[in-house]
Amino acid sequence: MKVLLSVISTVFVCSTSLGQGYSKALIDSFCNSTIEYYYTEVARPNDSLKAVSHKPRNLLVLKSDVTQSLRTQYDQFIIHFLTQQEALEKISLTKDRRGVLDKITVVKVQDTINIDISGWTVKVTSFKIKNGKPTSIHSNFAAGCGGTSGYIPTCRFVFDKKENIWVRSTWSEIVDAKKNSQDQ
């Protein structure tokens, strides 16, 4: 009985002292901020001529518990939260039958929240139309490599205890900080 009580108390103490509960509204605001950053900055073409006129289009994001209360309308684009099947149906009806299906991941640790947007390039190889709707869809999914710098989230939010505020670091700022620390 003493062992059981000590195990229960240890689990309780660890879960309340190490883990920190974050409100859904806080996580949603960080996700919305990350979405806006990602689709206006990170996903922009490298070619400077294309970047000037770049407008994100047909943005498909995998529906999940994280996306339930996120915004869909942004200043420059609209996000579509879809299941994998719905995304494949939408991609099937495009001219070149290619698209991107992204996923939003939230990682919470003590005083830090990482929001990551990553996904797959999708090519629909064949499908049939039945009653005006694509069916029997076959496709190829290709996942991108994160590179050789290790795990870098799209945006990292760290709580500054002195200022009592959350500070956002973007993907490019994290990469620059890593490069600077390696150079020294």
N, C-alpha and C positions, 0 to 999 in steps of 0.2 A: 504494500500500500504506500509506503514511504517513497519507494522508487517511482511509482506511478504519479504521485503528487509532485515529486521533484522534476519529472519529465514534463508534466503539464505546466508547471510554473516556469521552467526554463523556456519552453516554447512560447508561452505568453509574454515573458520578459523580452525575449529576442524579437518577437513579432511587433511588439509595441515600441521598443526602443530603436531597433535598426530600421524597420520599415516605416515609411511615412505615407499617410493617406493623402492623396491629392484630389481635389474636387473635380467633378466632371467638367464644370465650367472652365476651370484652369487648363485642363488637358485640351479641351476643345479650342480655347483661344490660342494655345501653342500650336495645335494642329493647323488651324486656319492661317496663322502667321507663316508656318512652314510651307503650306500649300502655295500661298501667294509668292513667297520667296522662290520656291522651287520652279514653278511654272513661268515666272517672269525673268528669272536670272539663270538658274542652273540649266534648264532645258532649252535655253536660247542657242541657236546655231553659232558655231565658231567663226564662220565667214561673216566679216563685219558688214558686208552689204546686205546679207540675209537677216542679220541680227537687227538692223535698223527697222525693218518692216515686219519683224517676227510677231505673229499673233498665235498663241497656243490654240489649237483646234481639236475638237473631238477628244477631250480628255476623259479617259475611262479609268476609274479607280475601283478596285475590288471592294465590294460592300462587306463590312464587318461590324463588330461591336463598337469599334473606334469611330466609324463613320456615321453612326446613327443620327447624331445631332450637329454635324458639321455643315457649314455653309456650302451652297452649290453655286451661287452667283458671286463673281468677283468683278473688279473693274474691267479687266481685259479678257476674261474667259469665263466659261461655265464648266463645272465638273459634273460628270455623270457617275454616280455610285451604283454599280451593277454587280450581279453575280457573275461568275465565270461564264455560264451559259448565255446570259443576256449580252455580255461583252462579245462573245463569239458570234452571236446572231448579228449584232451591230457591225462588227468588222466584216462579216460575210457580205454585207450589202454595200460595202465601199467599193470604189472603182478598182483599186489594186489588191483588195482583200488582205491588206496589211494594217496593223495597228499596234498600239502599246497598251498594255494593261498593267497599271501600277498598283502597288499595295502600300498602305500606311502602317508603320509599326511604331509602337510607343514602348520605350524601355524606361522604367522608373527605378532609380536608385536613390539613396539618401542625398537630398539636396540637389539632385540632377535629374532632368528629364530629357531623354534623347528621342527625337522624332525623326524617323527615316522614311523616305519615299523611294521605293525601288520597284522594279517590276520586270516584265517580260515583253519582248518583241514577239508579236503573234503574226503568223502567216496562215491564213485559212487555205488548205490545199484542195478541199472538195466539200460540197454540200448539195443538198436537194431543196427545192422550194415545194412546200406542201401547204396549201391554203394560204398562199402569200407570205409564208413565214419560213425562214431557213431551218432545215432539219438535217439530221445525219451529218453533222459538221465534223470534219477531220481537219486538224491543224497542227502546226509546229510552234513550240514555244522556245525562245532563246533567252537565257538569262545573261545579264551583263556581269562583268567582273568588277569588283570594287576597287581594283588596283593593288598596288604593292605597299601602300601606306598604312595598311591595317584598317580596322573598323573606324569609319568616320561617318557620323550621322548627318543627315541633311541639315538639321538644326539641333543645337544643344542648349538647353536652358538650365542655368546654374543659379541657385539661390545665394545671393550676397547677404550674409548675416549682418554685416556692418551697416549697409545701406537699407536693409530690409526690402530688397527688390529682386526680381528675377532678371538675369542678364542673358541675352541671347547671343550665341556664337553660331555663325553660319558655316556651312561646309567649307567655303573658300577661306574663311578666317581660321578655322581649325587646321586646314592644310598648311597655310602660311605659318602658323605657330609651330607646327611639327617640323617644317623645313628649317625655320630659324633655330629651333632647338638642336637640330642635327648639325647645322653649320657651325655651331659654337662649341 
